[in-house]
């Protein structure tokens, strides 16, 4: 039964297609989409000219905090307007992404040499970052428990998009997929597992929650894919234009700042 107010999270790790699913679901149902900036968009504003694989832990924390701020602000705006929203990911994502980095390495998408140097040089700071992530997790979990009414989880079904902008490894992706599911279960919001192609996913979600249809689902998926592709091309071009290869001093600085 569709509730008058639904605050639905579409959860999943990198390259599970959740942005397309979420955008298409919003278009199909007319339920507003959380319009927070993506990590790549925040990167180009917060650290122009940097790539994910070059970022140190402090910069990654700042990125996560900025994205959390973006999400919460947009959630409040939509809640005040309509009482409902569909969210691409949640405040739990940035927390889980951080905790998994502590297990597999701060830059899992970087070269082996880069990752090894980060691991060795970052040892003295690990205790602090664990405590920081514990505190971050308490805030994120409390917010998720109070704000989200329902959750859908998209498991890993597709290969990682080889666009060069996903700063993760396959090991990182598998572990974060597992921990995202567990995080929702731990706050008492066990997610529905939804699989299949995009049209099938949106259809399943609509039927699971008896959501309204204002745009045919196949059309909504096509519109979502076109919108997302245009946005990604724009952001990718912006990253290319901003990026410049670090010189030797900058490379040393990047490696020594955990």
N, C-alpha and C positions, 0 to 999 in steps of 0.2 A: 504494500500500500504506500503510495507516494505521500510523504508528509508535507504539510504546508511549509515547513522549514527543513531544509536538508543541507548539511555542510559536509559534502562528500569529498574525500581525498582519493585521488588515483595515485597509488604508490608503486614504486618500482625503482630499480637501480638504473645505471647508465645503459642506453641503447636497448631499452625494452619497449620503446614506442609510446611511452606514456604521454608525451606532449601531444602527439597526434591523436591519441585516444581521448585525452582530456579536452582538447580543442574541438574535436568533432562532436563529442558528447554535449558540450556547451552549445554549439551551433544547432544540433539536432533538437535539444530540449528547451532552449531559451533560458536555461539557468545560467547566471553570469559566471564567468571564468575569472579566477584570481589573476590579475594582470600584473604580476610582479616581474621584475627584470630577471632574465636568465643569468646563470653564472658567467657566461661568456660576455653578456652585455655589461654586467657589473665590472668584470675584469677590464674592459676597455675604458671604463670611466674611472675606476679606482686606481688602476695601475697601467696606464697607457704604455704600449710598447712591450709589455711582459707577456710571456707564455705561461700556461699552467705548470709545465714541467720545470720552469725556472724559479718558481715561487718558493719562498721559505715558509716555515710554520707560522710565523707572525702574520705574513701576508695572507696565507690561507685562512687563518682565524678571522682576520678582518673581512675577508670575502664571505665567510660563513655568517658572521654577525650582520653584515650588510644585507645578505639575502634573507636572514631571519627578520630583520627590520622591515624589509620590503614586503614579505609575506604577511606579517602581522598587521601592518598598516592597511594593506589591501583587504585583508579579512574583516577588519573593523569597518572599513568603508562600505563593503558589500553587505555586511550584517546589518548595518544601520539603514541601508537602502531597501533591502529585500528580505533579510533574514536567512538567505540561502546563497550558497556558492559551490562551485566545483573547483578543486585545487589540484594543480599539476605538482605532485609531491606534497611535502608538508614540512613543518618545522623539525620533524624527526630526521629528515634526510641529511641536513647539514651536520647534525650531531653524529649520526651513524657513519657518515663519510669520514668524519674526523676520527672516531674511535677505530675504524678499520685501517686508517692510515697509520695509526700507532702500532698496528699488528703487522702490516705488510710493507711499510715504508712511507715516508712523507710524500714522495713523488713516484708512485708505482708505474707511471707511464714513461718515466725517463730511462736513459741508458743504464746498463748495469753499473758502470763506473760511477756515474752520477749518484745512483741510489746508494752504492756502497759508501761513498764519501759522506753523504748525508747521514747515513746510519751511524757511522763512527763519530763524526763531529757533533752529532746531535745527542749523544748519550747523556751528557750532563743536564740537558733540559727536559728529558723525557718525564721525570717525576712531576715537574711543574705542569706540563701539558696534560698529563693524566688527571691531575686535580682540576685543572681548568675544564676539561671535557666532562668530568663528573658533575661539576657545577652547571655547565651548559646543559647537560642531559636532564638535570632536575627541572630546570626552567622549561625546556622543550617538552618534556613529558607532561608536566602539569598543564601547559598550554594546550597540548593535543587532547588531553583527557577532558578539558573543559569546553573546547571549541568544536571538535569534530564529532559529528553524529554517526557517520558511516565511513567505511574504508574499503577500497578495492585494491588488490595487489596484482600487478602484472609480472609474472615470473619471467626468467630469461628464456626466450624462444628464438631470438635472432642473434646473428653474429654482431659483434660490435661494429658500429659504423666507422669505416676507415677514413674519416675526414680529417684526422690529425688533430682534432681539438678535444678529444676525450682523454683527460690526464690520468687514465687508470689502466690496470692490467686485468687479464681475465680472472686471475685469482682474487683480486680486489672486488671485481664485479660479482663473483659467486658469493663471497663472504658477506658483502653488503646486502645482497638480495636476501640471504638467510636472516641477517640481523634486523633488517627492516620489518620483516614479517613478525619476528619475535618481539620487537619493540611495540607493535600495535597490540599483540596478544597480552603483553605485560601491563598495558593500561586498560585492559578489559574491552578492547575494540578489535576482535578478531576479524581480519579482512576476508572478503570474498575473493577467491582466486579466479581470475578471468583470463582465458586464453583464446587463441585464434587470430585470424586476420582482423584488420581494423573494423570492417563492417560487422563482423561476427562479435567482436568485443563490445562495440557500442550497443548492438542489439541485445546482448546478454545483460548489460548493465541496465538498460532501459527496462527490460522485462523484470529484472531482479527487484527494482525499486518502483516499478509501475510509473515511470517518469513520462511526462507529456512529450509529444512529438510535434514540433512546429516546422521542421525542415526534414525532408526524407533523409534517412540515415546515409544512403550511398552518396547523395549530394553533399551532405554535411562532411563526410570523410574527404571527398574531393576538394571542397572549399578549405578544409583544415590543412590538407597537404600542400595546397598552393600557397596559403598564407605562411605556413612554417618555412617552406622552401625559400620564399622571398625574404623572410626575416633572417634566416641563416646565411644566405648569400650576402646580405647587407652587413651583418656582423663579421663574417669571415673576411670580407673586403676591408673592413675597418681594422681588423687585427693585422692583416697583411700590410696595410698602409702605415700602421703605428710601429710595427716591429722592426727592430734593428738588432743584428747579432751582437751579443755582449763582447766587449774586449776582454783581454786576459784579467785585468783588475776586477771587472764586474763579475766574471766567472768565479774567481776566488771568493768574492764577497757573497755571491749566491750560495756557494757550497758551505761557507763557514757560518752563515746565519741559519741556524736550524729553524 
